Amino acid sequence: MSVIMEKEALDVKKIRAGFPELLRSVNAYPLVYLDNAATGLKPSAVIERMRAFDMLEYATVRRGSYKIGEEATEQFELARADVARFINANPGEVVFTSGATQSINLVASSWGRKFLKEGDEVLVSAMEHHANIVPWQMVCAETGAKLRVIPVDDTGELVMDEYARLLGPRTKIVAVTHVSNVLGTVNPVRDITAMAHGEGARVLIDGAQAIPHMKVDVRGIDCDFYVFSSHKLYGPTGLGVLYGKADVLESMPPYVTGGDMIERVTFEKTTFRKAPARFEAGTPPVTQVIGLGEAVRYIQRVGLGRIEEYERELLEYGERTLSAIPGIRFIGTAPGKASIISFTLGDIHPHDIVTALDHHGVAVRGGHHCAQPLMDRFGVPATVRASFAFYNTFADIATLAEGLREVVEVFS
């Protein structure tokens, strides 16, 4: 372990001290939190910033011309600017939503209903989260467009030759994940986007699993839309981001209507504000936006490059350590992966494994991970998923491996 620890590029002990939940015990064992693909824990910096705002600075935004209202509005828009810089966008291209799920639904509903028609095609991949399948199914059913699927090979990589074959003049939008929430596969989103644009199609990237682990440059990717959730990025729940190219957002009608997204309302006609306000009806989640802004600043202080390097070491150690456990089968063995390991363990049901590990304070996820078509592709009803963040340690992974060996012994 001492050799491994010498590789750490981060002061992980100091980082862990800034995440209060990591100090607690579960079932009399220290918490080992390995469910980061579901949600990230919050650092004290985010918790304290939100608390301070609610206690001393809170007011609704964009409506009050009094001092604290103006100050709240300034902080709200500064957070938008921080998020925009984080992904190399302009603030006017950042729309706040309730999460990545709503962001995708917004695009499917607003863009899809306007631009899709019978005979058009929408391409998704076989590794998509349900949130990037069902909205497109629904809009296709409404418009007469057809949903087509890019296949995945046995390692968990997209079959790019098949993607090229599926692309054509009928393709109107390609919606794919940046990083699979099950496989950990990092998809070649720049190539995917360039190929789609070559056929005149728009591109939406689901970045929910990418945004905490790697530098995201929406201009470099050149995608038309990019979505992610705050809580995956160590921020609050109930908040997400939709990035859209300015001209594309301006071409789209409102998704939800109400207050603050209008220019002028009469009983005869309503005119709407420009994006992003057009898509932010009603009172926004002000405190959550302030929290996300702080989360972005926190991650930038730590350094995404250092995070990515350390998490790569965690992944390599995890795969090497877990591969020695009898009966384990990894689901997702692509060479390019983020820090996610999904697996089965003989005939033991994933839920039984999760329950057994929880007795020793180890939190992992078991189930279909909102990716049932992908489970069907690999011929399993569910997997166990261990997902790592930069506050995890090699000792966490060793504890997981020890727990899995005990599970094998109990069920053998």
C-alpha positions in Angstrom: 0.0 0.0 0.0 2.9 2.4 0.7 4.0 2.0 -2.9 0.5 2.8 -4.2 0.2 5.8 -1.9 3.3 7.3 -3.4 1.5 7.6 -6.7 -1.2 9.9 -5.4 -1.1 13.2 -7.1 -3.6 14.7 -4.7 -3.6 15.3 -0.9 -6.5 12.8 -0.6 -6.4 12.9 3.2 -6.9 16.7 3.2 -9.6 16.4 0.5 -11.5 13.7 2.5 -11.5 16.0 5.6 -13.5 18.5 3.6 -16.4 16.0 2.9 -18.2 15.7 6.2 -20.2 12.6 5.3 -17.0 10.6 4.8 -16.4 10.9 8.6 -19.5 9.0 9.5 -19.9 5.3 10.3 -22.4 2.8 8.8 -23.3 -0.3 10.8 -20.3 0.5 13.1 -17.9 0.5 10.1 -16.3 3.6 8.5 -18.3 4.6 5.5 -16.8 3.5 2.2 -18.8 5.4 -0.4 -18.5 3.9 -3.9 -21.7 5.1 -5.5 -20.4 8.3 -7.1 -22.0 7.5 -10.5 -25.4 7.9 -8.8 -24.5 11.1 -6.9 -21.4 12.8 -5.6 -21.1 13.8 -1.9 -20.9 17.5 -1.1 -17.8 19.3 0.2 -18.1 21.6 3.1 -17.4 24.5 0.8 -20.6 23.9 -1.1 -22.7 23.2 2.0 -21.4 26.4 3.8 -21.9 28.6 0.8 -25.5 27.6 0.4 -26.1 28.0 4.1 -24.6 31.4 4.1 -26.7 32.5 1.1 -29.9 31.2 2.7 -29.2 32.8 6.1 -27.9 36.2 5.0 -28.2 36.8 1.3 -31.4 35.2 0.2 -33.8 36.9 -2.2 -35.5 36.0 -5.4 -33.7 37.0 -8.5 -34.4 39.1 -11.6 -37.4 40.8 -10.1 -36.4 42.9 -7.2 -34.9 46.3 -7.6 -34.0 46.5 -3.9 -30.4 45.8 -2.8 -30.6 42.2 -1.6 -32.5 41.3 -4.7 -29.9 42.9 -6.9 -27.1 41.2 -5.0 -28.8 37.8 -5.3 -29.3 38.3 -9.0 -25.6 39.2 -9.4 -24.5 36.0 -7.5 -26.9 33.9 -9.6 -25.5 35.2 -12.9 -22.0 34.9 -11.6 -22.7 31.2 -11.0 -23.9 30.9 -14.6 -20.8 32.6 -15.8 -18.6 30.2 -13.7 -20.5 27.2 -15.2 -20.1 28.6 -18.7 -16.3 29.0 -18.3 -16.1 25.5 -16.8 -17.3 24.0 -20.1 -15.9 26.7 -22.4 -19.3 28.3 -23.3 -20.8 31.7 -23.2 -23.2 32.5 -20.3 -26.1 33.0 -22.7 -25.7 29.4 -23.8 -26.2 28.0 -20.3 -29.8 27.1 -19.3 -30.6 26.0 -15.8 -33.0 23.1 -15.5 -33.9 20.6 -12.8 -31.3 18.1 -14.0 -29.8 16.3 -17.0 -33.1 14.4 -17.4 -35.1 17.6 -17.8 -32.5 19.1 -20.1 -32.9 16.2 -22.5 -36.6 16.4 -22.2 -36.4 20.1 -23.0 -34.5 19.4 -26.2 -36.6 16.5 -27.2 -39.8 18.5 -26.6 -38.9 21.9 -27.9 -36.4 21.1 -30.6 -37.8 17.7 -31.5 -41.4 18.8 -31.9 -40.4 21.7 -34.1 -37.8 20.0 -36.4 -38.7 16.3 -36.5 -41.2 15.0 -39.0 -42.4 11.6 -40.3 -39.5 9.7 -41.9 -36.8 11.5 -40.0 -34.4 9.5 -37.8 -33.0 9.9 -34.3 -29.9 8.0 -33.4 -29.1 6.9 -29.8 -26.7 4.3 -28.6 -27.3 0.9 -27.0 -25.5 2.2 -23.8 -27.9 5.1 -23.1 -29.5 5.8 -19.7 -33.3 5.7 -19.9 -33.3 9.5 -19.7 -31.7 9.6 -23.1 -34.0 7.0 -24.6 -37.6 7.6 -23.4 -37.9 11.3 -24.3 -36.8 10.4 -27.9 -39.2 7.5 -28.1 -42.0 9.8 -27.1 -41.2 12.6 -29.5 -40.7 10.0 -32.3 -44.2 8.6 -31.6 -45.6 12.1 -31.8 -43.8 13.2 -35.0 -43.5 9.9 -36.9 -39.7 9.9 -36.7 -37.9 6.7 -36.2 -35.5 5.8 -33.3 -32.4 3.9 -34.4 -29.7 2.4 -32.2 -25.9 2.4 -32.5 -24.8 -1.0 -31.3 -22.2 -1.8 -28.6 -19.5 -4.5 -29.0 -18.6 -7.1 -26.3 -16.1 -4.8 -24.6 -18.6 -2.0 -24.3 -17.4 0.3 -27.1 -19.7 1.8 -29.7 -19.4 0.1 -33.1 -18.3 3.1 -35.1 -18.6 1.4 -38.5 -22.2 0.8 -37.7 -22.7 4.3 -36.6 -21.3 5.5 -39.9 -23.7 3.2 -41.7 -26.7 4.4 -39.8 -25.9 8.1 -40.4 -27.6 9.5 -43.5 -29.8 12.3 -44.8 -32.7 11.2 -42.7 -30.7 11.6 -39.5 -31.8 14.8 -37.7 -30.2 14.4 -34.3 -27.7 12.1 -32.6 -28.1 11.8 -28.8 -25.3 9.8 -27.1 -23.7 9.6 -23.7 -20.2 11.0 -23.2 -19.5 8.3 -20.5 -21.6 5.3 -19.9 -23.1 5.1 -16.4 -22.8 1.3 -16.5 -19.7 0.5 -18.5 -17.6 3.6 -17.8 -16.8 3.7 -21.5 -15.6 7.1 -22.7 -17.1 7.7 -26.1 -15.3 9.6 -28.9 -17.8 12.5 -28.8 -15.7 14.8 -31.1 -15.7 12.1 -33.9 -19.4 11.3 -33.3 -20.2 15.0 -33.6 -18.1 15.6 -36.7 -19.6 12.6 -38.4 -23.2 13.7 -37.6 -22.6 17.3 -38.7 -21.3 15.9 -42.0 -24.8 14.7 -42.6 -26.4 17.9 -41.4 -27.6 16.4 -38.1 -27.6 18.0 -34.6 -25.8 16.4 -31.7 -26.8 16.1 -28.0 -24.2 14.8 -25.5 -25.3 13.4 -22.2 -22.4 14.5 -20.0 -23.8 13.5 -16.6 -21.0 10.9 -16.0 -18.3 12.9 -17.7 -18.5 16.3 -16.0 -17.0 15.2 -12.6 -14.1 13.3 -14.1 -12.6 15.1 -17.1 -12.3 18.5 -18.7 -15.3 19.2 -20.9 -14.9 21.7 -23.8 -18.2 22.1 -25.6 -16.5 24.2 -28.3 -13.9 21.6 -28.8 -16.5 18.8 -29.1 -18.6 21.2 -31.3 -21.9 19.5 -30.0 -25.1 21.4 -30.4 -26.3 20.4 -26.9 -24.5 19.2 -23.7 -26.4 18.3 -20.5 -25.4 17.4 -17.0 -26.6 17.4 -13.4 -25.3 19.4 -10.5 -25.4 16.6 -8.0 -23.0 14.5 -10.0 -20.5 17.4 -9.8 -20.6 17.5 -5.9 -23.3 20.2 -6.0 -27.0 20.2 -4.8 -29.7 18.1 -6.2 -32.7 19.4 -8.2 -30.5 21.4 -10.6 -29.1 20.7 -14.0 -27.5 22.4 -17.0 -28.4 22.5 -20.6 -25.7 24.0 -22.9 -27.0 24.9 -26.3 -25.3 26.7 -29.2 -26.8 30.2 -29.2 -28.3 30.0 -32.7 -29.8 26.6 -31.9 -31.4 27.8 -28.7 -32.8 30.8 -30.5 -34.5 28.6 -33.0 -36.4 26.7 -30.3 -39.8 27.5 -28.8 -40.3 27.6 -25.0 -40.6 24.3 -23.2 -42.4 25.5 -20.0 -44.2 28.9 -19.9 -45.0 31.3 -17.1 -43.4 34.2 -15.3 -40.0 35.7 -16.2 -39.6 34.1 -19.6 -41.8 36.6 -21.4 -41.2 40.0 -23.0 -44.9 41.1 -23.2 -48.2 39.4 -22.4 -51.6 40.4 -23.6 -54.7 38.3 -23.9 -54.2 38.3 -27.7 -50.5 37.4 -27.9 -47.3 36.7 -25.8 -43.8 37.3 -26.9 -40.8 35.6 -25.3 -37.4 36.6 -24.1 -34.2 35.3 -25.7 -32.4 32.3 -24.4 -31.5 31.3 -21.7 -34.4 33.2 -20.0 -36.9 31.8 -22.5 -36.3 28.3 -21.0 -36.3 29.3 -17.3 -39.9 30.0 -16.4 -40.8 30.8 -12.8 -38.7 31.3 -9.8 -35.4 29.4 -10.3 -33.6 27.3 -7.7 -31.5 30.2 -6.6 -29.7 28.6 -3.6 -28.9 25.5 -5.7 -27.4 27.6 -8.5 -25.3 29.4 -5.9 -24.2 25.9 -4.7 -23.3 24.7 -8.2 -21.2 27.8 -8.8 -19.3 27.0 -5.6 -18.9 23.4 -6.6 -17.4 24.4 -9.9 -15.0 26.7 -8.2 -14.1 24.0 -5.7 -13.3 21.5 -8.5 -11.2 24.1 -10.3 -9.2 24.6 -7.1 -8.5 20.9 -6.8 -7.7 20.6 -10.6 -9.5 18.4 -13.1 -6.3 17.2 -14.6 -5.1 16.0 -11.2 -8.5 14.4 -10.5 -8.5 12.6 -13.8 -5.0 11.2 -13.3 -5.7 10.0 -9.7 -9.1 8.4 -10.7 -7.3 6.6 -13.5 -5.0 5.1 -10.9 -8.0 4.1 -8.8 -9.6 2.4 -11.7 -6.5 0.5 -12.7 -6.0 -0.7 -9.1 -9.7 -1.6 -8.8 -9.8 -3.7 -11.9 -6.5 -5.4 -11.0 -7.7 -6.1 -7.4 -11.2 -7.2 -8.2 -10.1 -9.4 -11.1 -8.6 -11.8 -8.5 -12.0 -12.5 -6.9 -13.4 -15.9 -8.0 -16.4 -15.8 -10.3 -16.3 -12.1 -11.1 -17.2 -11.0 -14.6 -16.6 -7.4 -15.6 -19.3 -5.7 -17.7 -17.5 -3.1 -19.7 -13.8 -3.7 -20.6 -13.2 -1.0 -23.1 -9.6 0.4 -23.0 -10.9 4.0 -22.5 -12.9 4.2 -19.3 -13.9 6.5 -16.5 -13.7 5.3 -12.9 -16.7 2.9 -13.0 -16.5 -0.9 -12.6 -19.7 -2.9 -13.2 -19.6 -6.6 -12.5 -21.5 -9.8 -11.7 -20.3 -12.4 -9.2 -21.3 -15.9 -10.2 -24.9 -16.6 -9.7 -25.2 -14.2 -6.7 -27.9 -11.6 -7.2 -26.4 -8.1 -7.3 -28.9 -6.9 -4.7 -27.7 -9.6 -2.3 -24.1 -8.5 -2.8 -25.1 -4.8 -2.2 -26.9 -5.8 1.0 -24.0 -7.9 2.3 -21.5 -5.1 1.6 -23.7 -2.5 3.3 -23.4 -4.5 6.5 -19.7 -3.6 6.5 -20.3 0.1 5.6 -19.5 -0.3 1.9 -22.0 1.6 -0.4 -22.2 0.3 -4.0 -25.1 0.2 -6.4 -26.9 -2.9 -7.6 -29.6 -3.0 -10.4 -30.1 -2.2 -14.0 -28.8 1.4 -13.5 -31.6 2.8 -15.7 -30.1 1.0 -18.7 -32.2 -2.0 -19.2 -31.5 -2.3 -23.0 -27.8 -2.4 -22.1 -28.4 -5.2 -19.6 -30.3 -7.1 -22.3 -27.3 -6.6 -24.6 -24.9 -8.3 -22.1 -27.5 -10.9 -21.1 -27.7 -10.0 -17.4 -30.7 -8.7 -15.4 -28.5 -6.4 -13.3 -24.9 -5.7 -12.2 -23.1 -4.4 -9.2 -21.5 -1.0 -9.8 -18.6 0.5 -7.9 -17.8 4.0 -9.0 -14.9 6.1 -7.7 -14.3 9.8 -7.0 -11.2 11.7 -6.2 -11.9 11.4 -2.4 -11.8 7.6 -2.6 -8.7 5.7 -1.6 -6.9 2.5 -2.5 -7.9 1.3 1.0 -11.6 1.8 0.0 -11.1 -0.5 -2.9 -9.2 -3.0 -0.8 -12.1 -3.0 1.7 -14.5 -3.6 -1.2 -12.5 -6.6 -2.4 -12.3 -8.0 1.1 -16.1 -7.7 1.4 -16.6 -9.4 -2.0 -14.4 -12.3 -1.0 -16.6 -12.8 2.1 -19.7 -12.7 -0.1 -18.2 -15.5 -2.2 -17.5 -17.6 0.9 -21.0 -17.1 2.3 -22.8 -18.0 -0.9 -20.5 -20.8 -2.0 
